[in-house]
Amino acid sequence: MTLSGQILAGLSVFLVACLLHLLVLLRLSRVVAATPTMRLALAARLFLVIAGSHTLQVALWAILIVTFDGLPRFGDALYFSLVTYTTLGYGDVTLPEGLRIFGAISAMAGILTFGMSTALLVSLFARARH
């Protein structure tokens, strides 16, 4: 894939993934706002939904990596996507030159969405204390 193609594809997926994650977080904040007190069961559901949203995003990046012939096996693509999205970046699995920028954009998505998740959780738990 060309450099401009990687940037365009990467930013397109970035926007879709981040907007979907934002919608999930907004929905969660409404559910919590409608609940009088923060209970353990509600907190557990929050964590599960947020983790599920992140997991779906990792899977989306992995599917596209395989689709764009970046890695031949889905398991390798999923592993690469996870370590990139979480910014661990072990470097034991790498993408070919034609997808490196695309892969790096997934790290941007991970940083942003984990930050959004953290901000929401801090806000909700701070509100629950009062």
C-alpha positions in Angstrom: 0.0 0.0 0.0 1.3 3.5 -0.8 2.2 5.9 2.0 -0.8 8.1 1.3 -3.0 4.9 1.1 -1.7 3.8 4.5 -2.4 7.2 6.0 -5.9 7.5 4.5 -6.9 3.9 5.5 -5.3 4.2 9.0 -6.9 7.5 9.8 -10.3 6.3 8.5 -10.2 3.3 10.8 -8.8 5.5 13.6 -11.8 7.8 13.3 -14.4 5.0 13.1 -12.9 3.1 16.0 -12.5 6.2 18.2 -16.0 7.5 17.4 -17.5 4.0 18.2 -15.6 3.9 21.5 -16.8 7.4 22.3 -20.4 6.3 21.7 -19.9 3.3 24.0 -18.4 5.5 26.7 -21.2 8.1 26.4 -23.8 5.3 26.7 -22.0 4.0 29.8 -21.9 7.4 31.4 -25.7 7.8 30.9 -26.3 4.4 32.5 -24.2 5.3 35.5 -25.8 8.7 35.8 -29.2 7.1 36.0 -28.0 4.8 38.8 -28.2 6.3 42.3 -25.0 4.6 43.7 -22.0 2.9 42.2 -22.2 -0.8 43.1 -19.7 -3.5 42.5 -21.9 -5.2 39.9 -22.2 -1.9 38.0 -18.4 -1.3 38.2 -17.8 -4.8 36.9 -20.1 -4.3 34.0 -18.4 -1.0 33.2 -15.0 -2.7 33.1 -16.3 -5.5 30.9 -18.0 -3.2 28.4 -14.9 -1.0 28.2 -12.6 -4.1 27.8 -15.0 -5.5 25.2 -14.9 -2.2 23.2 -11.1 -2.2 23.2 -11.0 -5.9 22.2 -13.3 -5.3 19.3 -11.1 -2.5 18.1 -8.0 -4.7 18.3 -9.8 -7.3 16.3 -10.8 -4.7 13.7 -7.2 -3.6 13.2 -6.2 -7.3 13.0 -8.8 -8.1 10.4 -7.7 -5.2 8.3 -4.0 -6.2 8.6 -4.9 -9.6 7.2 -7.1 -8.2 4.6 -4.3 -5.8 3.4 -1.9 -8.8 3.3 0.2 -7.5 6.1 0.3 -10.8 8.0 -0.9 -14.1 6.7 -2.4 -15.5 9.9 -5.1 -13.9 11.9 -3.5 -15.0 15.2 -0.3 -13.1 14.3 -2.3 -10.1 13.2 -4.3 -10.1 16.4 -1.1 -10.4 18.5 0.5 -7.6 16.5 -2.6 -5.5 16.8 -2.8 -6.0 20.6 0.8 -5.1 21.3 0.7 -2.1 19.0 -2.7 -0.9 20.3 -1.6 -1.1 23.9 1.8 0.5 22.8 3.8 -2.4 24.2 5.4 -2.9 20.8 7.5 -6.0 21.5 8.8 -6.0 17.9 8.9 -9.7 17.5 6.1 -9.5 14.8 6.4 -6.7 12.3 4.4 -5.5 9.3 5.9 -5.2 5.9 7.0 -1.7 4.8 3.7 -1.2 2.9 1.7 -1.2 6.2 4.0 0.1 8.9 2.3 3.5 9.0 -1.1 1.9 9.0 0.0 -0.2 12.0 1.4 2.8 13.8 -1.9 4.6 13.5 -3.5 1.8 15.5 -1.2 2.8 18.4 -2.5 6.3 18.2 -6.1 4.9 18.4 -5.1 2.8 21.5 -3.5 5.7 23.3 -6.5 7.9 22.7 -9.2 5.4 23.5 -7.4 4.1 26.7 -7.2 7.8 27.7 -10.9 8.3 27.1 -11.7 5.1 29.1 -9.5 6.2 31.9 -11.0 9.7 32.0 -14.5 8.3 32.1 -13.7 5.9 34.9 -12.0 8.5 37.0 -14.9 10.8 36.5 -17.5 8.2 37.4 -15.7 6.9 40.5 -15.1 10.5 41.7 -18.8 11.3 41.3 -19.7 8.0 43.1 -17.7 9.0 46.1 -19.9 12.1 46.8 
